[in-house]
Amino acid sequence: MCLSIPARIDKIVDGVATCSVGKSSYNTSLDLIPDEDVKVGDYVLIHTGFAIQKIDTEEANRILSTFDEFRELNEEMDREEQEQNKRII
C-alpha cells in the first residue's frame, strides 16, 4: 500500500516545488504532473519525492484534518498505555 500526503506548494524553481506539510518542508519534483497548471499556494499529493496529483484546498484540508485526528488518537493511546503500564493494541 502506498501513502501520499497533501502538501502546499510554497515555491517552484525549474520543475521542483518546495512544499510544506505542517512545519516540515520537502523538495518535490513536478515531473509526473507536467500538464497540470500548478502554482504557488496549490496543494499536491506527494509520494517518494514526486507530486503525483493536484488536489483542491478543501480536499487537502479534509485529509490533513484526518491526519491530525490520528495523531491525537495515537497520543491518547500512548498516555493510556503509560497509565496502565501495558500495551493497548
Stockholm file with secondary structure:
# STOCKHOLM 1.0

chainA/1-89         MCLSIPARIDKIVDGVATCSVGKSSYNTSLDLIPDEDVKVGDYVLIHTGFAIQKIDTEEANRILSTFDEFRELNEEMDREEQEQNKRII
#=GR chainA/1-89 SS CCCCEEEEEEEEETTEEEEEETTEEEEEECTTCTTSCCCTTCEEEEETTEEEEEECHHHHHHHHHHHHHHHHHHHHHHHHHHHHTSCCC
#=GC SS_cons        CCCCEEEEEEEEETTEEEEEETTEEEEEECTTCTTSCCCTTCEEEEETTEEEEEECHHHHHHHHHHHHHHHHHHHHHHHHHHHHTSCCC
//
